[in-house]
């Protein structure tokens, strides 16, 4: 019985790793300096972004490009700067994570 519990805990931990990894990546790439999961800081909260882009087939690609190149006008007057320290793969990972925030 004990081994079943341990196996379940390991599986649950592995299943959650992508979400934690992306949150860690967002912290590492300084996204959290301007964004939070559930509230507006300088930029919109990730929940608000996920809600705005929900159901759009190309949302992850759009967000990945905004992460890389920056943007302005979508969320107000404060522009989002480009993030040259983020690779294409990291931008896609971050965009998919942002869209998953509930």
PDB file as gemmi writes it, atoms N, CA and C in Angstrom:
CRYST1    1.000    1.000    1.000  90.00  90.00  90.00 P 1                      
ATOM      1  N   UNK A   1       0.823  -1.188   0.000  1.00  0.00           N  
ATOM      2  CA  UNK A   1       0.000   0.000   0.000  1.00  0.00           C  
ATOM      3  C   UNK A   1       0.874   1.263   0.000  1.00  0.00           C  
ATOM      4  N   UNK A   2       1.955   1.200   0.775  1.00  0.00           N  
ATOM      5  CA  UNK A   2       2.856   2.341   0.853  1.00  0.00           C  
ATOM      6  C   UNK A   2       3.481   2.642  -0.514  1.00  0.00           C  
ATOM      7  N   UNK A   3       3.851   1.600  -1.261  1.00  0.00           N  
ATOM      8  CA  UNK A   3       4.467   1.805  -2.569  1.00  0.00           C  
ATOM      9  C   UNK A   3       3.469   2.393  -3.563  1.00  0.00           C  
ATOM     10  N   UNK A   4       2.184   2.061  -3.444  1.00  0.00           N  
ATOM     11  CA  UNK A   4       1.165   2.651  -4.311  1.00  0.00           C  
ATOM     12  C   UNK A   4       1.056   4.149  -4.042  1.00  0.00           C  
ATOM     13  N   UNK A   5       1.091   4.533  -2.781  1.00  0.00           N  
ATOM     14  CA  UNK A   5       1.035   5.951  -2.413  1.00  0.00           C  
ATOM     15  C   UNK A   5       2.252   6.694  -2.962  1.00  0.00           C  
ATOM     16  N   UNK A   6       3.416   6.116  -2.821  1.00  0.00           N  
ATOM     17  CA  UNK A   6       4.648   6.746  -3.312  1.00  0.00           C  
ATOM     18  C   UNK A   6       4.596   6.875  -4.834  1.00  0.00           C  
ATOM     19  N   UNK A   7       4.150   5.821  -5.518  1.00  0.00           N  
ATOM     20  CA  UNK A   7       4.036   5.862  -6.967  1.00  0.00           C  
ATOM     21  C   UNK A   7       3.064   6.959  -7.402  1.00  0.00           C  
ATOM     22  N   UNK A   8       1.943   7.086  -6.707  1.00  0.00           N  
ATOM     23  CA  UNK A   8       0.969   8.140  -7.017  1.00  0.00           C  
ATOM     24  C   UNK A   8       1.570   9.525  -6.821  1.00  0.00           C  
ATOM     25  N   UNK A   9       2.340   9.711  -5.766  1.00  0.00           N  
ATOM     26  CA  UNK A   9       2.977  11.002  -5.502  1.00  0.00           C  
ATOM     27  C   UNK A   9       4.001  11.340  -6.593  1.00  0.00           C  
ATOM     28  N   UNK A  10       4.756  10.347  -7.041  1.00  0.00           N  
ATOM     29  CA  UNK A  10       5.741  10.567  -8.096  1.00  0.00           C  
ATOM     30  C   UNK A  10       5.048  10.949  -9.396  1.00  0.00           C  
ATOM     31  N   UNK A  11       3.989  10.246  -9.747  1.00  0.00           N  
ATOM     32  CA  UNK A  11       3.247  10.547 -10.975  1.00  0.00           C  
ATOM     33  C   UNK A  11       2.653  11.947 -10.911  1.00  0.00           C  
ATOM     34  N   UNK A  12       2.073  12.306  -9.781  1.00  0.00           N  
ATOM     35  CA  UNK A  12       1.493  13.648  -9.629  1.00  0.00           C  
ATOM     36  C   UNK A  12       2.569  14.719  -9.763  1.00  0.00           C  
ATOM     37  N   UNK A  13       3.720  14.482  -9.193  1.00  0.00           N  
ATOM     38  CA  UNK A  13       4.819  15.443  -9.289  1.00  0.00           C  
ATOM     39  C   UNK A  13       5.279  15.606 -10.730  1.00  0.00           C  
ATOM     40  N   UNK A  14       5.415  14.509 -11.444  1.00  0.00           N  
ATOM     41  CA  UNK A  14       5.842  14.585 -12.842  1.00  0.00           C  
ATOM     42  C   UNK A  14       4.797  15.274 -13.710  1.00  0.00           C  
ATOM     43  N   UNK A  15       3.548  15.063 -13.431  1.00  0.00           N  
ATOM     44  CA  UNK A  15       2.479  15.688 -14.210  1.00  0.00           C  
ATOM     45  C   UNK A  15       2.453  17.194 -14.008  1.00  0.00           C  
ATOM     46  N   UNK A  16       2.850  17.666 -12.863  1.00  0.00           N  
ATOM     47  CA  UNK A  16       2.833  19.099 -12.562  1.00  0.00           C  
ATOM     48  C   UNK A  16       4.111  19.815 -12.970  1.00  0.00           C  
ATOM     49  N   UNK A  17       5.144  19.109 -13.315  1.00  0.00           N  
ATOM     50  CA  UNK A  17       6.418  19.740 -13.619  1.00  0.00           C  
ATOM     51  C   UNK A  17       6.363  20.778 -14.727  1.00  0.00           C  
ATOM     52  N   UNK A  18       5.667  20.566 -15.853  1.00  0.00           N  
ATOM     53  CA  UNK A  18       5.654  21.606 -16.877  1.00  0.00           C  
ATOM     54  C   UNK A  18       5.098  22.930 -16.368  1.00  0.00           C  
ATOM     55  N   UNK A  19       4.063  22.902 -15.559  1.00  0.00           N  
ATOM     56  CA  UNK A  19       3.500  24.143 -15.022  1.00  0.00           C  
ATOM     57  C   UNK A  19       4.507  24.836 -14.122  1.00  0.00           C  
ATOM     58  N   UNK A  20       5.161  24.082 -13.239  1.00  0.00           N  
ATOM     59  CA  UNK A  20       6.159  24.682 -12.359  1.00  0.00           C  
ATOM     60  C   UNK A  20       7.356  25.159 -13.159  1.00  0.00           C  
ATOM     61  N   UNK A  21       7.751  24.376 -14.154  1.00  0.00           N  
ATOM     62  CA  UNK A  21       8.906  24.749 -14.974  1.00  0.00           C  
ATOM     63  C   UNK A  21       8.646  26.055 -15.695  1.00  0.00           C  
ATOM     64  N   UNK A  22       7.436  26.248 -16.202  1.00  0.00           N  
ATOM     65  CA  UNK A  22       7.123  27.488 -16.909  1.00  0.00           C  
ATOM     66  C   UNK A  22       7.039  28.672 -15.957  1.00  0.00           C  
ATOM     67  N   UNK A  23       6.497  28.470 -14.779  1.00  0.00           N  
ATOM     68  CA  UNK A  23       6.478  29.542 -13.781  1.00  0.00           C  
ATOM     69  C   UNK A  23       7.906  29.912 -13.395  1.00  0.00           C  
ATOM     70  N   UNK A  24       8.740  28.906 -13.248  1.00  0.00           N  
ATOM     71  CA  UNK A  24      10.150  29.160 -12.949  1.00  0.00           C  
ATOM     72  C   UNK A  24      10.828  29.882 -14.103  1.00  0.00           C  
ATOM     73  N   UNK A  25      10.490  29.494 -15.338  1.00  0.00           N  
ATOM     74  CA  UNK A  25      11.060  30.154 -16.508  1.00  0.00           C  
ATOM     75  C   UNK A  25      10.611  31.609 -16.571  1.00  0.00           C  
ATOM     76  N   UNK A  26       9.349  31.868 -16.272  1.00  0.00           N  
ATOM     77  CA  UNK A  26       8.840  33.240 -16.263  1.00  0.00           C  
ATOM     78  C   UNK A  26       9.584  34.079 -15.221  1.00  0.00           C  
ATOM     79  N   UNK A  27       9.864  33.488 -14.077  1.00  0.00           N  
ATOM     80  CA  UNK A  27      10.625  34.183 -13.036  1.00  0.00           C  
ATOM     81  C   UNK A  27      12.053  34.426 -13.513  1.00  0.00           C  
ATOM     82  N   UNK A  28      12.663  33.408 -14.086  1.00  0.00           N  
ATOM     83  CA  UNK A  28      14.054  33.492 -14.542  1.00  0.00           C  
ATOM     84  C   UNK A  28      14.229  34.537 -15.650  1.00  0.00           C  
ATOM     85  N   UNK A  29      13.241  34.671 -16.517  1.00  0.00           N  
ATOM     86  CA  UNK A  29      13.329  35.602 -17.649  1.00  0.00           C  
ATOM     87  C   UNK A  29      12.759  36.981 -17.319  1.00  0.00           C  
ATOM     88  N   UNK A  30      12.498  37.237 -16.055  1.00  0.00           N  
ATOM     89  CA  UNK A  30      12.043  38.533 -15.533  1.00  0.00           C  
ATOM     90  C   UNK A  30      10.622  38.926 -15.954  1.00  0.00           C  
ATOM     91  N   UNK A  31       9.827  37.966 -16.397  1.00  0.00           N  
ATOM     92  CA  UNK A  31       8.434  38.260 -16.750  1.00  0.00           C  
ATOM     93  C   UNK A  31       7.655  38.731 -15.521  1.00  0.00           C  
ATOM     94  N   UNK A  32       7.998  38.166 -14.362  1.00  0.00           N  
ATOM     95  CA  UNK A  32       7.265  38.465 -13.138  1.00  0.00           C  
ATOM     96  C   UNK A  32       7.560  39.876 -12.602  1.00  0.00           C  
ATOM     97  N   UNK A  33       8.499  40.566 -13.206  1.00  0.00           N  
ATOM     98  CA  UNK A  33       8.745  41.955 -12.809  1.00  0.00           C  
ATOM     99  C   UNK A  33       7.562  42.835 -13.219  1.00  0.00           C  
ATOM    100  N   UNK A  34       6.876  42.449 -14.284  1.00  0.00           N  
ATOM    101  CA  UNK A  34       5.753  43.250 -14.798  1.00  0.00           C  
ATOM    102  C   UNK A  34       4.409  42.532 -14.753  1.00  0.00           C  
ATOM    103  N   UNK A  35       4.416  41.208 -14.590  1.00  0.00           N  
ATOM    104  CA  UNK A  35       3.190  40.418 -14.632  1.00  0.00           C  
ATOM    105  C   UNK A  35       3.067  39.540 -13.398  1.00  0.00           C  
ATOM    106  N   UNK A  36       1.822  39.280 -13.000  1.00  0.00           N  
ATOM    107  CA  UNK A  36       1.508  38.313 -11.945  1.00  0.00           C  
ATOM    108  C   UNK A  36       0.437  37.388 -12.490  1.00  0.00           C  
ATOM    109  N   UNK A  37       0.207  36.295 -11.833  1.00  0.00           N  
ATOM    110  CA  UNK A  37      -0.783  35.333 -12.320  1.00  0.00           C  
ATOM    111  C   UNK A  37      -2.192  35.900 -12.258  1.00  0.00           C  
ATOM    112  N   UNK A  38      -2.521  36.544 -11.155  1.00  0.00           N  
ATOM    113  CA  UNK A  38      -3.927  36.877 -10.924  1.00  0.00           C  
ATOM    114  C   UNK A  38      -4.236  38.360 -10.749  1.00  0.00           C  
ATOM    115  N   UNK A  39      -3.278  39.225 -11.028  1.00  0.00           N  
ATOM    116  CA  UNK A  39      -3.553  40.657 -10.890  1.00  0.00           C  
ATOM    117  C   UNK A  39      -2.666  41.463 -11.828  1.00  0.00           C  
ATOM    118  N   UNK A  40      -3.108  42.653 -12.116  1.00  0.00           N  
ATOM    119  CA  UNK A  40      -2.335  43.565 -12.952  1.00  0.00           C  
ATOM    120  C   UNK A  40      -1.210  44.165 -12.129  1.00  0.00           C  
ATOM    121  N   UNK A  41      -0.032  44.160 -12.675  1.00  0.00           N  
ATOM    122  CA  UNK A  41       1.092  44.903 -12.098  1.00  0.00           C  
ATOM    123  C   UNK A  41       1.342  46.047 -13.075  1.00  0.00           C  
ATOM    124  N   UNK A  42       2.429  45.998 -13.799  1.00  0.00           N  
ATOM    125  CA  UNK A  42       2.666  46.952 -14.887  1.00  0.00           C  
ATOM    126  C   UNK A  42       1.894  46.477 -16.114  1.00  0.00           C  
ATOM    127  N   UNK A  43       1.953  45.177 -16.354  1.00  0.00           N  
ATOM    128  CA  UNK A  43       1.200  44.550 -17.441  1.00  0.00           C  
ATOM    129  C   UNK A  43       0.046  43.751 -16.872  1.00  0.00           C  
ATOM    130  N   UNK A  44      -0.785  43.193 -17.734  1.00  0.00           N  
ATOM    131  CA  UNK A  44      -1.950  42.437 -17.272  1.00  0.00           C  
ATOM    132  C   UNK A  44      -1.555  41.148 -16.558  1.00  0.00           C  
ATOM    133  N   UNK A  45      -2.461  40.653 -15.723  1.00  0.00           N  
ATOM    134  CA  UNK A  45      -2.268  39.358 -15.077  1.00  0.00           C  
ATOM    135  C   UNK A  45      -2.407  38.249 -16.099  1.00  0.00           C  
ATOM    136  N   UNK A  46      -1.731  37.136 -15.849  1.00  0.00           N  
ATOM    137  CA  UNK A  46      -1.759  36.025 -16.788  1.00  0.00           C  
ATOM    138  C   UNK A  46      -3.163  35.451 -16.952  1.00  0.00           C  
ATOM    139  N   UNK A  47      -3.976  35.458 -15.892  1.00  0.00           N  
ATOM    140  CA  UNK A  47      -5.352  34.964 -16.008  1.00  0.00           C  
ATOM    141  C   UNK A  47      -6.137  35.814 -16.998  1.00  0.00           C  
ATOM    142  N   UNK A  48      -5.934  37.108 -16.949  1.00  0.00           N  
ATOM    143  CA  UNK A  48      -6.622  38.028 -17.860  1.00  0.00           C  
ATOM    144  C   UNK A  48      -6.170  37.794 -19.311  1.00  0.00           C  
ATOM    145  N   UNK A  49      -4.881  37.566 -19.500  1.00  0.00           N  
ATOM    146  CA  UNK A  49      -4.356  37.294 -20.836  1.00  0.00           C  
ATOM    147  C   UNK A  49      -4.952  35.984 -21.360  1.00  0.00           C  
ATOM    148  N   UNK A  50      -4.950  34.953 -20.520  1.00  0.00           N  
ATOM    149  CA  UNK A  50      -5.499  33.655 -20.936  1.00  0.00           C  
ATOM    150  C   UNK A  50      -6.970  33.787 -21.313  1.00  0.00           C  
ATOM    151  N   UNK A  51      -7.727  34.568 -20.547  1.00  0.00           N  
ATOM    152  CA  UNK A  51      -9.149  34.752 -20.841  1.00  0.00           C  
ATOM    153  C   UNK A  51      -9.347  35.502 -22.157  1.00  0.00           C  
ATOM    154  N   UNK A  52      -8.530  36.517 -22.395  1.00  0.00           N  
ATOM    155  CA  UNK A  52      -8.663  37.318 -23.615  1.00  0.00           C  
ATOM    156  C   UNK A  52      -8.397  36.487 -24.872  1.00  0.00           C  
ATOM    157  N   UNK A  53      -7.428  35.587 -24.794  1.00  0.00           N  
ATOM    158  CA  UNK A  53      -7.030  34.812 -25.967  1.00  0.00           C  
ATOM    159  C   UNK A  53      -7.662  33.415 -26.006  1.00  0.00           C  
ATOM    160  N   UNK A  54      -8.531  33.097 -25.057  1.00  0.00           N  
ATOM    161  CA  UNK A  54      -9.158  31.770 -25.007  1.00  0.00           C  
ATOM    162  C   UNK A  54      -9.896  31.482 -26.314  1.00  0.00           C  
ATOM    163  N   UNK A  55      -9.678  30.297 -26.828  1.00  0.00           N  
ATOM    164  CA  UNK A  55     -10.374  29.859 -28.030  1.00  0.00           C  
ATOM    165  C   UNK A  55      -9.756  30.308 -29.343  1.00  0.00           C  
ATOM    166  N   UNK A  56      -8.734  31.138 -29.295  1.00  0.00           N  
ATOM    167  CA  UNK A  56      -8.069  31.585 -30.529  1.00  0.00           C  
ATOM    168  C   UNK A  56      -6.994  30.558 -30.907  1.00  0.00           C  
ATOM    169  N   UNK A  57      -7.119  30.010 -32.092  1.00  0.00           N  
ATOM    170  CA  UNK A  57      -6.202  28.954 -32.535  1.00  0.00           C  
ATOM    171  C   UNK A  57      -4.748  29.400 -32.578  1.00  0.00           C  
ATOM    172  N   UNK A  58      -4.517  30.651 -32.939  1.00  0.00           N  
ATOM    173  CA  UNK A  58      -3.146  31.141 -33.085  1.00  0.00           C  
ATOM    174  C   UNK A  58      -2.660  31.935 -31.873  1.00  0.00           C  
ATOM    175  N   UNK A  59      -3.344  31.796 -30.754  1.00  0.00           N  
ATOM    176  CA  UNK A  59      -3.005  32.589 -29.570  1.00  0.00           C  
ATOM    177  C   UNK A  59      -1.576  32.343 -29.087  1.00  0.00           C  
ATOM    178  N   UNK A  60      -1.145  31.090 -29.032  1.00  0.00           N  
ATOM    179  CA  UNK A  60       0.209  30.793 -28.533  1.00  0.00           C  
ATOM    180  C   UNK A  60       1.262  31.425 -29.427  1.00  0.00           C  
ATOM    181  N   UNK A  61       1.055  31.374 -30.732  1.00  0.00           N  
ATOM    182  CA  UNK A  61       2.012  31.989 -31.649  1.00  0.00           C  
ATOM    183  C   UNK A  61       2.020  33.513 -31.502  1.00  0.00           C  
ATOM    184  N   UNK A  62       0.840  34.120 -31.376  1.00  0.00           N  
ATOM    185  CA  UNK A  62       0.746  35.577 -31.182  1.00  0.00           C  
ATOM    186  C   UNK A  62       1.477  36.003 -29.918  1.00  0.00           C  
ATOM    187  N   UNK A  63       1.202  35.287 -28.826  1.00  0.00           N  
ATOM    188  CA  UNK A  63       1.831  35.653 -27.558  1.00  0.00           C  
ATOM    189  C   UNK A  63       3.335  35.421 -27.581  1.00  0.00           C  
ATOM    190  N   UNK A  64       3.767  34.342 -28.220  1.00  0.00           N  
ATOM    191  CA  UNK A  64       5.210  34.085 -28.311  1.00  0.00           C  
ATOM    192  C   UNK A  64       5.901  35.232 -29.044  1.00  0.00           C  
ATOM    193  N   UNK A  65       5.300  35.733 -30.103  1.00  0.00           N  
ATOM    194  CA  UNK A  65       5.878  36.859 -30.841  1.00  0.00           C  
ATOM    195  C   UNK A  65       5.893  38.127 -29.993  1.00  0.00           C  
ATOM    196  N   UNK A  66       4.835  38.357 -29.208  1.00  0.00           N  
ATOM    197  CA  UNK A  66       4.817  39.536 -28.321  1.00  0.00           C  
ATOM    198  C   UNK A  66       5.887  39.416 -27.247  1.00  0.00           C  
ATOM    199  N   UNK A  67       6.095  38.201 -26.752  1.00  0.00           N  
ATOM    200  CA  UNK A  67       7.141  37.994 -25.747  1.00  0.00           C  
ATOM    201  C   UNK A  67       8.500  38.337 -26.354  1.00  0.00           C  
ATOM    202  N   UNK A  68       8.735  37.885 -27.560  1.00  0.00           N  
ATOM    203  CA  UNK A  68      10.024  38.112 -28.208  1.00  0.00           C  
ATOM    204  C   UNK A  68      10.222  39.559 -28.652  1.00  0.00           C  
ATOM    205  N   UNK A  69       9.212  40.120 -29.328  1.00  0.00           N  
ATOM    206  CA  UNK A  69       9.360  41.425 -29.981  1.00  0.00           C  
ATOM    207  C   UNK A  69       8.764  42.597 -29.216  1.00  0.00           C  
ATOM    208  N   UNK A  70       7.951  42.312 -28.196  1.00  0.00           N  
ATOM    209  CA  UNK A  70       7.268  43.372 -27.476  1.00  0.00           C  
ATOM    210  C   UNK A  70       5.993  43.778 -28.191  1.00  0.00           C  
ATOM    211  N   UNK A  71       5.345  44.776 -27.674  1.00  0.00           N  
ATOM    212  CA  UNK A  71       4.106  45.242 -28.290  1.00  0.00           C  
ATOM    213  C   UNK A  71       3.537  46.411 -27.516  1.00  0.00           C  
ATOM    214  N   UNK A  72       2.482  47.000 -28.062  1.00  0.00           N  
ATOM    215  CA  UNK A  72       1.829  48.107 -27.364  1.00  0.00           C  
ATOM    216  C   UNK A  72       0.399  48.254 -27.854  1.00  0.00           C  
ATOM    217  N   UNK A  73      -0.414  48.900 -27.031  1.00  0.00           N  
ATOM    218  CA  UNK A  73      -1.770  49.238 -27.411  1.00  0.00           C  
ATOM    219  C   UNK A  73      -2.826  48.206 -27.091  1.00  0.00           C  
ATOM    220  N   UNK A  74      -2.466  46.972 -26.854  1.00  0.00           N  
ATOM    221  CA  UNK A  74      -3.460  45.939 -26.575  1.00  0.00           C  
ATOM    222  C   UNK A  74      -3.994  46.057 -25.155  1.00  0.00           C  
ATOM    223  N   UNK A  75      -3.140  46.399 -24.221  1.00  0.00           N  
ATOM    224  CA  UNK A  75      -3.520  46.457 -22.807  1.00  0.00           C  
ATOM    225  C   UNK A  75      -3.392  47.862 -22.229  1.00  0.00           C  
ATOM    226  N   UNK A  76      -3.318  48.863 -23.051  1.00  0.00           N  
ATOM    227  CA  UNK A  76      -3.184  50.232 -22.562  1.00  0.00           C  
ATOM    228  C   UNK A  76      -1.969  50.909 -23.165  1.00  0.00           C  
ATOM    229  N   UNK A  77      -1.570  51.987 -22.543  1.00  0.00           N  
ATOM    230  CA  UNK A  77      -0.504  52.820 -23.094  1.00  0.00           C  
ATOM    231  C   UNK A  77       0.904  52.347 -22.775  1.00  0.00           C  
ATOM    232  N   UNK A  78       1.067  51.525 -21.756  1.00  0.00           N  
ATOM    233  CA  UNK A  78       2.408  51.086 -21.367  1.00  0.00           C  
ATOM    234  C   UNK A  78       2.854  49.972 -22.317  1.00  0.00           C  
ATOM    235  N   UNK A  79       3.929  50.177 -23.069  1.00  0.00           N  
ATOM    236  CA  UNK A  79       4.382  49.144 -24.014  1.00  0.00           C  
ATOM    237  C   UNK A  79       5.089  47.996 -23.291  1.00  0.00           C  
ATOM    238  N   UNK A  80       5.000  46.832 -23.889  1.00  0.00           N  
ATOM    239  CA  UNK A  80       5.778  45.693 -23.409  1.00  0.00           C  
ATOM    240  C   UNK A  80       7.067  45.673 -24.213  1.00  0.00           C  
ATOM    241  N   UNK A  81       8.213  45.713 -23.537  1.00  0.00           N  
ATOM    242  CA  UNK A  81       9.479  45.721 -24.278  1.00  0.00           C  
ATOM    243  C   UNK A  81       9.782  44.356 -24.885  1.00  0.00           C  
ATOM    244  N   UNK A  82      10.634  44.356 -25.881  1.00  0.00           N  
ATOM    245  CA  UNK A  82      11.135  43.105 -26.462  1.00  0.00           C  
ATOM    246  C   UNK A  82      11.962  42.381 -25.407  1.00  0.00           C  
ATOM    247  N   UNK A  83      12.063  41.074 -25.548  1.00  0.00           N  
ATOM    248  CA  UNK A  83      12.805  40.255 -24.596  1.00  0.00           C  
ATOM    249  C   UNK A  83      13.872  39.435 -25.324  1.00  0.00           C  
ATOM    250  N   UNK A  84      14.986  40.064 -25.677  1.00  0.00           N  
ATOM    251  CA  UNK A  84      16.015  39.361 -26.443  1.00  0.00           C  
ATOM    252  C   UNK A  84      16.687  38.218 -25.678  1.00  0.00           C  
ATOM    253  N   UNK A  85      16.506  38.175 -24.365  1.00  0.00           N  
ATOM    254  CA  UNK A  85      17.101  37.105 -23.557  1.00  0.00           C  
ATOM    255  C   UNK A  85      16.282  35.819 -23.634  1.00  0.00           C  
ATOM    256  N   UNK A  86      15.111  35.863 -24.290  1.00  0.00           N  
ATOM    257  CA  UNK A  86      14.226  34.708 -24.415  1.00  0.00           C  
ATOM    258  C   UNK A  86      14.404  34.091 -25.802  1.00  0.00           C  
ATOM    259  N   UNK A  87      14.611  32.782 -25.841  1.00  0.00           N  
ATOM    260  CA  UNK A  87      14.735  32.087 -27.128  1.00  0.00           C  
ATOM    261  C   UNK A  87      13.343  31.843 -27.718  1.00  0.00           C  
ATOM    262  N   UNK A  88      13.291  31.465 -28.979  1.00  0.00           N  
ATOM    263  CA  UNK A  88      12.009  31.129 -29.611  1.00  0.00           C  
ATOM    264  C   UNK A  88      11.304  30.007 -28.863  1.00  0.00           C  
ATOM    265  N   UNK A  89      12.049  28.969 -28.510  1.00  0.00           N  
ATOM    266  CA  UNK A  89      11.467  27.822 -27.796  1.00  0.00           C  
ATOM    267  C   UNK A  89      10.936  28.244 -26.430  1.00  0.00           C  
ATOM    268  N   UNK A  90      11.693  29.090 -25.718  1.00  0.00           N  
ATOM    269  CA  UNK A  90      11.232  29.565 -24.412  1.00  0.00           C  
ATOM    270  C   UNK A  90       9.984  30.432 -24.558  1.00  0.00           C  
ATOM    271  N   UNK A  91       9.933  31.263 -25.595  1.00  0.00           N  
ATOM    272  CA  UNK A  91       8.760  32.114 -25.817  1.00  0.00           C  
ATOM    273  C   UNK A  91       7.524  31.263 -26.063  1.00  0.00           C  
ATOM    274  N   UNK A  92       7.665  30.199 -26.822  1.00  0.00           N  
ATOM    275  CA  UNK A  92       6.532  29.302 -27.065  1.00  0.00           C  
ATOM    276  C   UNK A  92       6.104  28.612 -25.783  1.00  0.00           C  
ATOM    277  N   UNK A  93       7.072  28.173 -24.987  1.00  0.00           N  
ATOM    278  CA  UNK A  93       6.765  27.519 -23.717  1.00  0.00           C  
ATOM    279  C   UNK A  93       6.051  28.491 -22.781  1.00  0.00           C  
ATOM    280  N   UNK A  94       6.551  29.706 -22.699  1.00  0.00           N  
ATOM    281  CA  UNK A  94       5.928  30.713 -21.839  1.00  0.00           C  
ATOM    282  C   UNK A  94       4.515  31.061 -22.320  1.00  0.00           C  
ATOM    283  N   UNK A  95       4.339  31.198 -23.627  1.00  0.00           N  
ATOM    284  CA  UNK A  95       3.017  31.527 -24.165  1.00  0.00           C  
ATOM    285  C   UNK A  95       2.018  30.422 -23.855  1.00  0.00           C  
ATOM    286  N   UNK A  96       2.412  29.178 -24.033  1.00  0.00           N  
ATOM    287  CA  UNK A  96       1.512  28.070 -23.738  1.00  0.00           C  
ATOM    288  C   UNK A  96       1.178  28.020 -22.248  1.00  0.00           C  
ATOM    289  N   UNK A  97       2.149  28.311 -21.404  1.00  0.00           N  
ATOM    290  CA  UNK A  97       1.896  28.340 -19.976  1.00  0.00           C  
ATOM    291  C   UNK A  97       0.936  29.467 -19.611  1.00  0.00           C  
ATOM    292  N   UNK A  98       1.156  30.668 -20.145  1.00  0.00           N  
ATOM    293  CA  UNK A  98       0.273  31.807 -19.864  1.00  0.00           C  
ATOM    294  C   UNK A  98      -1.159  31.458 -20.244  1.00  0.00           C  
ATOM    295  N   UNK A  99      -1.335  30.841 -21.384  1.00  0.00           N  
ATOM    296  CA  UNK A  99      -2.673  30.472 -21.835  1.00  0.00           C  
ATOM    297  C   UNK A  99      -3.313  29.408 -20.963  1.00  0.00           C  
ATOM    298  N   UNK A 100      -2.530  28.685 -20.196  1.00  0.00           N  
ATOM    299  CA  UNK A 100      -3.072  27.637 -19.315  1.00  0.00           C  
ATOM    300  C   UNK A 100      -3.425  28.149 -17.930  1.00  0.00           C  
ATOM    301  N   UNK A 101      -3.023  29.370 -17.589  1.00  0.00           N  
ATOM    302  CA  UNK A 101      -3.271  29.913 -16.256  1.00  0.00           C  
ATOM    303  C   UNK A 101      -4.772  30.147 -16.092  1.00  0.00           C  
ATOM    304  N   UNK A 102      -5.323  29.586 -15.038  1.00  0.00           N  
ATOM    305  CA  UNK A 102      -6.761  29.719 -14.767  1.00  0.00           C  
ATOM    306  C   UNK A 102      -7.001  30.446 -13.468  1.00  0.00           C  
TER     307      UNK A 102                                                      
END                                                                             
